[in-house]
Amino acid sequence: MWGWRWRRAWLDQIADRNRTDAPQPVPPLEPEGAHIVRVERALIVVRWLAVLLVLVAAPFADFSQGELAGIYAVAGLGALYTLFLQVVVVERHVAWLSGGYLTAAADAALVSLVVFVSGGAGSTFALAYFVEVVAVAVRFGQRASLIAAILSLGLYTAVAALHPAGVPPPGEIALRFGFLVLTGLLAGYLAREARHSQLALAAELSRTRQLHRESLALAEENADLSARLRQRLAELETTQAQLVRSTKLAAIGELAANIAHEINNPLTGVLSLVELLHEESTDDPSHRTDLETIRDETLRVRAIVRSLLDFARQTPPQLELTDPRPMLDSVLPLLRKRAAVAGVEIHQVHAPEPLPIVVDSGQFKQVLINLLTNAIDAMPDGGAILVRTERQDDQIVISVHDTGPGIPAEHADRIFEPFFTTKSAVSGTGLGLSVSLGIIERHGGTITVESQAGAGATFAVRLPAGLARKQEPADQRQRPMAVGQGG
């Protein structure tokens, strides 16, 4: 039977070694040295209880005066031994324990000594051998308990042989040996089961920690996926909004082109007749004033029609490699008088390095004029405009910042819609930003706006950086623009 179990255990070990999903070894519950110290401290408590039991109960047992004196002497020796273990060895010199073997041998020697002085083979203290076997089983396991049982029986027999009372009958020795072995087996089995339970608990704790770490990693991964999903949804919403806006612009552009074409021809006739009547009406000044009003309003209607045509034309850009700073230089003089009347100062801050962009110069100038005009109109009581050009990674950024009242939050999502305007009906058509957005998007760029109430607004045009220009001669190279101030 034992041979069959040994072969079965050997085959199980080989099978576990070949399995790829074999459980990982469980780390020990505690270091070996700490386990030995912990067990030794528990045994120190047992030794003190044994000394106390001997001192209290021995006087009431059937011992002679000589035996009682010997018992007290061994008890005192045991007390000194226990105190030495507790104060010196366990606290300061753990290495002296030698794994617990020396203390086990010392305990067996003390038990044999007290058996010898208290009557030999017939002494009641012979029962202490059972305690020694149990202690060995707890310390070293089931096999060690069997060895302890054999050694205890040998010590008991030697003590009995040395004592004048002599050796007990063989049957009694056999019974004592049998009970010692049974005690060792039972104590070893219980100790092994307790150890297995501790290992199972350690394995469960290890798996729980691993599951906890995996759950934390999964939570972090889920949080990252959630953040990326929110980012993708935001990008999708932005793309969808741009698509809806582009579709709306295309539909409105087609409608505006038809309306502008139908209105433009009658307007030309009306304007011609008004000019003719104005030249012929020399007598009545009131008629001349009315005709001038009609002419001015007709011209304003024609300007609106031209804006509609510009919005609906969607002509392909004539692209060229250029720099935004020279175009700003050509545009700003057209707006300085208007800015001066409104009390608005225009400042410029430009990056020193080249800022190459591939644009249609005429269309891009129209965008600059629209943005600067809106900034001036936003500050009727005066203010300042800062025009900044810079490079950010692979983009060229042209921003226009004003110190006006800012854009109301309820209007921020509508400012690029055609015909939406916050200006008066006389000065605004609501097409400037729509036309500008269409131009920049056809150039592969974007227009963004940032605004805070009372802190003005900033429109930023972002265009892809073009190829660097060839090195120009020193006398033709354009100097970097410094900070300027409009008149």
C-alpha positions in Angstrom: 0.0 0.0 0.0 2.8 2.4 0.9 4.6 1.5 -2.3 1.5 2.2 -4.4 1.0 5.6 -2.8 4.7 6.5 -3.3 4.4 5.6 -7.0 1.1 7.6 -7.4 2.7 10.7 -5.8 5.8 10.3 -8.1 3.5 10.1 -11.2 1.5 13.1 -10.0 4.7 15.2 -9.6 5.8 14.3 -13.2 2.3 15.2 -14.5 2.3 18.5 -12.7 5.8 19.3 -14.0 4.6 18.7 -17.6 1.4 20.7 -17.3 1.5 24.2 -18.7 -1.3 25.4 -16.5 0.2 24.0 -13.3 -0.4 26.4 -10.4 2.4 28.7 -9.5 4.2 27.9 -6.3 2.7 29.7 -3.3 5.1 31.9 -1.4 5.7 30.9 2.2 3.4 32.4 4.8 6.4 33.8 6.6 10.2 33.3 6.6 11.5 30.1 8.1 13.4 31.9 10.8 10.3 33.8 11.9 8.2 30.6 11.9 10.8 28.9 14.2 10.8 31.9 16.6 7.0 32.0 16.7 6.8 28.3 17.5 9.5 28.6 20.1 7.7 31.4 21.9 4.6 29.2 22.1 6.6 26.4 23.5 8.2 28.7 26.1 4.6 29.4 27.3 4.1 25.6 27.5 7.3 25.1 29.5 6.3 27.8 32.0 3.0 26.1 32.4 4.7 22.7 32.9 7.0 24.2 35.6 4.1 25.8 37.3 2.1 22.5 37.2 5.0 20.6 38.7 5.5 23.1 41.5 1.8 23.1 42.4 0.8 19.5 41.9 3.9 17.6 42.9 3.5 18.1 46.7 0.0 16.4 46.5 1.3 13.4 44.6 2.6 10.2 46.2 6.3 11.0 46.1 8.8 10.5 48.8 10.8 13.4 50.2 13.8 12.5 48.2 11.8 12.2 45.0 10.1 15.5 45.7 13.4 17.2 46.2 14.7 15.8 42.9 11.5 17.0 41.2 11.9 20.5 42.5 15.5 20.5 41.5 14.7 19.5 37.9 11.8 22.1 37.9 14.2 24.8 38.9 16.6 23.7 36.2 13.7 23.8 33.7 12.8 27.3 34.9 16.3 28.6 34.4 16.5 26.9 31.0 13.1 28.5 29.9 14.2 31.9 31.2 17.5 31.7 29.3 15.6 30.8 26.1 13.1 33.6 26.5 15.5 36.4 27.4 18.7 35.5 25.6 18.2 33.1 22.8 14.8 34.1 21.3 15.4 37.9 21.7 19.1 38.2 20.9 20.6 35.0 19.5 18.0 33.3 17.3 20.7 31.4 15.5 21.4 29.4 18.6 18.0 27.7 18.2 19.6 25.7 15.3 16.2 25.1 13.7 14.7 23.9 17.0 16.6 20.7 17.2 18.7 21.7 20.2 15.7 22.8 22.3 13.9 19.6 21.4 16.8 17.5 22.6 17.1 19.7 25.8 13.3 19.2 26.4 13.7 15.4 26.0 16.7 15.4 28.4 14.7 17.3 31.1 11.8 14.9 30.7 14.1 11.9 31.1 15.8 13.5 34.2 12.5 14.2 36.0 11.3 10.7 35.2 14.5 9.3 36.7 14.3 11.3 39.9 10.6 10.7 40.4 10.5 6.8 40.4 11.9 5.6 37.1 9.7 3.5 34.7 6.6 3.8 37.0 6.8 7.6 37.3 3.7 9.7 36.3 6.0 12.2 34.6 6.6 9.5 31.8 3.5 11.0 30.3 5.5 14.1 29.4 7.1 12.1 26.6 3.7 12.4 24.8 4.0 16.2 25.1 7.5 16.0 23.6 6.3 13.9 20.7 3.4 16.4 20.0 5.8 19.4 20.1 8.1 17.7 17.6 5.2 16.9 15.3 4.2 20.6 15.4 7.7 21.7 14.7 9.0 19.3 12.1 6.0 17.2 10.8 4.7 13.7 10.9 7.9 11.8 10.1 9.9 13.7 12.7 7.1 12.8 15.3 7.7 9.1 14.5 11.4 9.5 15.1 10.7 11.4 18.3 8.4 8.5 19.5 11.3 6.0 18.9 13.8 8.2 20.7 11.4 8.9 23.6 10.9 5.1 24.0 14.7 4.6 23.9 15.2 7.3 26.6 12.4 5.9 28.7 13.9 2.4 28.5 17.4 3.8 29.4 16.1 5.7 32.4 14.2 2.6 33.6 17.4 0.5 33.2 19.4 3.0 35.2 16.9 3.3 38.0 16.9 0.8 40.8 13.2 0.0 40.1 14.3 -1.7 36.9 12.8 -2.1 33.5 9.0 -2.6 33.2 7.6 -5.7 31.5 8.0 -5.9 27.7 4.2 -5.7 27.2 4.1 -2.3 29.0 7.0 -1.1 26.9 5.2 -2.2 23.8 2.0 -0.4 24.9 3.9 2.8 25.7 5.7 2.6 22.3 2.4 2.0 20.5 0.7 4.9 22.2 3.7 7.2 21.5 3.6 6.2 17.8 -0.2 6.8 17.6 0.2 10.1 19.3 3.0 11.1 16.9 1.0 10.0 13.9 -2.1 11.9 15.0 -0.2 15.0 16.0 1.7 14.9 12.8 -1.4 14.5 10.7 -3.1 17.4 12.5 0.0 19.6 12.1 0.2 18.7 8.4 -3.5 19.5 7.9 -3.1 22.8 9.7 -0.1 23.6 7.5 -2.0 22.7 4.4 -4.8 24.9 5.5 -2.4 27.7 6.0 -0.9 27.1 2.5 -4.4 27.0 1.0 -5.2 30.3 2.7 -1.9 31.7 1.4 -2.7 30.5 -2.1 -6.2 32.1 -1.9 -4.7 35.3 -0.6 -2.2 35.3 -3.4 -4.9 34.7 -6.0 -7.0 37.4 -4.4 -4.1 39.9 -4.6 -3.5 38.9 -8.2 -7.2 39.3 -9.0 -7.1 42.7 -7.3 -4.1 43.8 -9.4 -5.8 42.5 -12.5 -9.0 44.4 -11.6 -7.0 47.6 -11.1 -5.2 47.1 -14.4 -8.6 46.4 -16.1 -10.1 49.5 -14.4 -7.2 51.6 -15.7 -7.6 50.1 -19.2 -11.4 50.8 -19.1 -10.8 54.4 -18.0 -8.3 54.8 -20.9 -10.7 53.3 -23.3 -13.5 55.5 -22.0 -11.4 58.6 -22.4 -10.5 57.6 -25.9 -14.1 56.9 -26.7 -15.1 60.3 -25.4 -12.4 61.9 -27.6 -13.6 59.9 -30.7 -17.2 60.9 -30.0 -16.2 64.6 -29.6 -14.3 64.4 -32.9 -17.3 62.7 -34.5 -19.6 65.4 -33.3 -17.2 68.1 -34.6 -17.0 66.3 -38.0 -20.7 65.9 -38.1 -21.2 69.6 -37.3 -18.7 70.6 -40.0 -20.5 68.3 -42.5 -23.9 69.8 -41.6 -22.5 73.3 -41.9 -20.9 72.6 -45.3 -24.1 71.1 -46.6 -26.0 74.1 -45.3 -23.5 76.5 -46.9 -23.7 74.7 -50.2 -27.5 74.9 -50.2 -27.6 78.5 -49.2 -24.9 79.3 -51.7 -26.9 77.9 -54.5 -30.0 79.7 -53.4 -28.0 83.0 -53.0 -26.5 82.7 -56.4 -30.0 82.4 -58.0 -31.4 85.3 -56.0 -28.4 87.5 -56.6 -28.5 86.9 -60.4 -32.2 87.7 -60.5 -31.8 90.9 -58.5 -28.6 92.2 -60.1 -30.0 93.0 -63.5 -33.0 95.1 -62.3 -30.7 96.9 -59.8 -28.5 98.0 -62.7 -31.5 99.4 -64.5 -32.8 101.2 -61.4 -29.4 102.7 -60.6 -29.0 104.0 -64.2 -32.5 105.6 -64.1 -31.7 107.2 -60.8 -28.5 108.7 -62.0 -30.3 110.1 -65.1 -33.1 111.6 -63.0 -30.5 113.0 -60.6 -28.8 114.9 -63.5 -32.1 116.2 -64.9 -33.6 117.4 -61.6 -31.8 120.7 -61.2 -34.8 122.8 -60.1 -36.2 121.1 -57.0 -33.5 120.4 -54.3 -35.9 118.1 -52.4 -36.1 115.8 -55.4 -32.4 115.7 -55.6 -32.1 114.7 -52.0 -34.7 111.9 -52.5 -32.9 110.7 -55.5 -29.5 110.6 -53.7 -31.1 108.6 -51.0 -32.5 106.1 -53.6 -29.1 105.9 -55.2 -27.3 105.3 -51.9 -29.7 102.6 -50.9 -29.5 101.0 -54.3 -25.7 100.9 -54.1 -26.0 99.2 -50.7 -28.4 96.6 -52.2 -25.9 96.0 -55.0 -23.1 95.6 -52.4 -25.2 93.0 -50.6 -25.8 91.2 -53.9 -22.1 91.2 -54.7 -21.5 89.7 -51.2 -24.0 87.0 -52.1 -22.3 86.3 -55.4 -18.9 86.1 -53.6 -20.4 83.7 -51.1 -22.0 81.5 -53.7 -19.2 81.6 -56.3 -16.9 79.0 -54.6 -14.2 79.6 -57.2 -11.1 77.3 -57.0 -8.2 79.1 -55.4 -5.1 80.0 -57.4 -2.5 78.6 -55.0 0.9 80.1 -54.6 3.7 79.8 -51.9 3.7 83.0 -49.9 4.0 84.5 -46.5 1.1 86.0 -44.4 3.1 89.0 -43.3 3.4 90.8 -46.7 -0.4 90.3 -47.2 -1.1 91.9 -43.8 1.1 94.8 -44.9 -1.0 95.3 -48.0 -4.3 94.9 -46.1 -3.8 97.1 -43.0 -3.5 100.5 -44.9 -7.0 99.8 -46.3 -8.4 99.6 -42.7 -6.3 102.2 -40.8 -8.7 105.1 -41.5 -11.7 103.1 -40.4 -9.8 102.0 -37.3 -8.7 105.6 -36.5 -12.3 106.8 -36.8 -13.4 104.1 -34.3 -10.4 104.9 -32.0 -8.9 101.4 -32.5 -5.2 100.8 -32.5 -3.7 97.9 -34.5 -0.6 96.1 -33.2 1.4 93.3 -34.8 3.6 90.6 -33.4 5.3 88.3 -35.9 7.6 85.3 -35.6 11.1 85.9 -36.9 11.3 82.6 -38.8 9.8 82.0 -42.2 6.1 81.3 -42.3 5.4 79.6 -45.7 1.8 79.0 -46.6 0.2 77.9 -49.9 -2.9 80.1 -50.5 -4.8 82.1 -53.0 -3.5 85.6 -52.1 -6.7 87.4 -53.1 -9.0 85.1 -51.2 -6.7 85.1 -48.1 -6.6 88.9 -48.1 -10.4 88.8 -48.1 -10.3 86.6 -45.0 -7.9 89.1 -43.3 -10.1 92.1 -44.2 -13.2 90.3 -42.8 -11.6 89.4 -39.5 -10.1 92.9 -39.0 -13.3 94.6 -40.0 -15.3 92.5 -37.5 -12.7 93.3 -34.8 -13.0 97.1 -35.5 -16.8 97.0 -35.5 -16.8 95.1 -32.2 -15.2 98.2 -30.5 -17.2 101.3 -31.4 -15.9 103.1 -28.3 -12.2 102.3 -29.1 -9.8 99.6 -28.2 -6.9 97.6 -29.5 -6.3 94.8 -32.0 -3.4 92.4 -31.8 -2.5 90.5 -35.0 0.0 87.7 -34.3 1.6 85.3 -36.7 3.6 82.2 -35.5 4.4 78.6 -36.3 3.0 75.8 -34.2 4.5 72.4 -35.2 3.4 71.9 -38.9 0.9 74.7 -38.9 1.0 78.5 -39.5 -1.3 80.4 -37.1 -2.6 83.9 -37.8 -4.7 85.2 -34.9 -6.7 88.4 -34.5 -7.5 89.5 -30.9 -9.7 92.4 -30.0 -10.4 94.0 -26.6 -14.1 94.3 -27.2 -17.0 93.0 -25.1 -16.6 89.5 -26.5 -19.0 87.1 -28.1 -22.1 86.1 -26.0 -22.2 82.5 -25.2 -25.6 82.0 -26.9 -24.1 83.3 -30.2 -20.8 81.4 -30.1 -22.2 78.4 -32.1 -23.9 80.5 -34.7 -21.3 83.1 -35.7 -20.2 81.1 -38.8 -23.8 80.6 -40.1 -24.7 82.5 -43.2 -26.7 85.7 -42.7 -26.2 85.5 -38.9 -25.0 88.9 -37.5 -25.2 90.9 -34.4 -24.6 94.2 -36.2 -27.2 96.6 -37.3 -29.1 95.9 -40.5 -27.3 98.8 -42.1 -23.7 97.7 -41.5 -23.9 93.9 -41.5 -25.0 91.2 -43.9 -23.9 88.1 -41.8 -21.8 86.7 -44.7 -18.2 87.8 -43.7 -17.4 84.9 -41.4 -19.2 82.3 -43.5 -17.3 83.4 -46.6 -14.0 83.4 -44.7 -14.7 79.9 -43.2 -15.4 78.5 -46.7 -12.1 80.0 -48.1 -10.0 78.6 -45.2 -11.5 75.2 -45.4 -10.9 75.0 -49.2 -7.2 75.7 -48.3 -7.2 72.8 -45.8 -7.2 75.0 -42.7 -9.5 75.9 -39.9 -10.8 79.0 -38.1 -11.4 78.8 -34.3 -12.7 81.4 -32.0 -12.1 81.9 -28.2 -14.0 84.5 -26.3 -14.7 85.6 -22.7 -17.3 88.1 -21.6 -15.5 91.5 -21.2 -12.2 90.2 -22.4 -12.6 90.3 -26.1 -12.4 87.6 -28.8 -9.6 85.9 -30.6 -10.0 84.4 -34.1 -7.3 82.0 -35.1 -6.7 80.9 -38.7 -4.6 77.7 -38.9 -3.1 76.6 -42.2 -0.7 73.8 -43.1 2.8 75.0 -43.4 4.0 75.0 -47.0 7.5 74.1 -48.4 10.3 76.4 -47.3 11.2 79.1 -49.8 14.5 79.1 -51.6 17.2 81.3 -50.0 16.7 84.9 -51.3 19.6 87.3 -51.9 20.5 89.4 -48.9 19.3 92.6 -50.5 15.9 91.2 -51.4 15.3 89.2 -48.2 12.3 90.6 -46.3 13.1 91.8 -42.8 11.0 90.3 -39.9 8.1 92.5 -39.0 8.4 94.2 -35.6 5.6 95.2 -33.4 3.6 97.9 -35.1 0.8 100.2 -34.2 -2.0 101.4 -36.4 -2.9 104.9 -36.9 
